[in-house]
Amino acid sequence: MRLRMPLRQSDESIASAIKFDVEKSSTGSKRLKLRTLLTKFGYEKRSDTNTAKITELLTYEGLSINPPIVRFGERWEISLQDWIYLSCNVLPEQQAPSVLSTWNADGWFDKISELDLRTEKEVETKFIIPLLIRLGYSENDRFDGMPVPAAHGSRNTTLVIDFALFNNSEESLKNQPLLTVEAKKEGRLLKQQELLNAHNQAKSYCLWTQCDFFLITDSKTVQLFHISRGRIGQLSPIFSCERESLSSCFGELYARASKEVLTKYYLAKFSTTEETS
């Protein structure tokens, strides 16, 4: 899916040249200061409009921007002197799960089959948050209802992400969302159109925040996706199961979406020392 914003041909040429430079690197990634990135596109100051435009341009070229350069909430989380890492698409490797014996120590997986969740808020508080805790995310890692400025055509808007998950104990990743989660009312995802709508909504959030993984759930169904940059069409889940099977499938979900596993994934993106020319 391509974000829609008016683009000049010169902007597209700049983005294409940056991609070519990144592809020449030995690791498929390079870094530059945020101020340098803005300057390449002819901007002296940053704004919601120009950071959104640069995000769109580089995303369409198939590059990830880590950490994301858009604003979260009311403040800019990164300075103009911070390093920005640009990388080509990298497919995630499934990691081996750990601490199997502790996953159901409190019997939560046995209890969830009896849950009757009446509202989307109950799905969030009684299902999603406990699940995220078991995936290793602390309360301090979770940004609930995270607003993100975006643009659709010439119109600026603000998106609100149900949950954005970070690793706030890892200094280099404090501004990088590891995972986003889209919640729906129980049973909503049983309808194919509702599932598609939730999928497209969550995918859009990932494009703006440069997060590579999103999870959608109505508590009855849990699906995890990995998103690549570029001309993105319909995605297939890298993990999918029903609530009744979550206990037996949790090891696979942990191996793909836990704080431990995604921290390693994103740290690899931040490891290059090669700089753009």
Secondary structure, DSSP 8 states (H G I E B T S, - for coil): --------HHHHHHHHHHHHHHHTSSSSEEEEEHHHHHHHTT-SS--HHHHHHHHHHHHHTTEEEES--S-BTTB-SS-TTSEEEEEE-----------GGGTTTT-HHHHGGG----SHHHHIIIIIHHHHHHTT--GGGEEEEEEEEEEETTEEEEEEEEEEE--TTSGGGTTS--EEEEE--TTGGGSHHHHHHHHHHHHHHHHHHT-SEEEEE-SSEEEEEE--SSS------SEEEEGGGHHHHHHHHHHHHSHHHHHHHHHHHT----B--
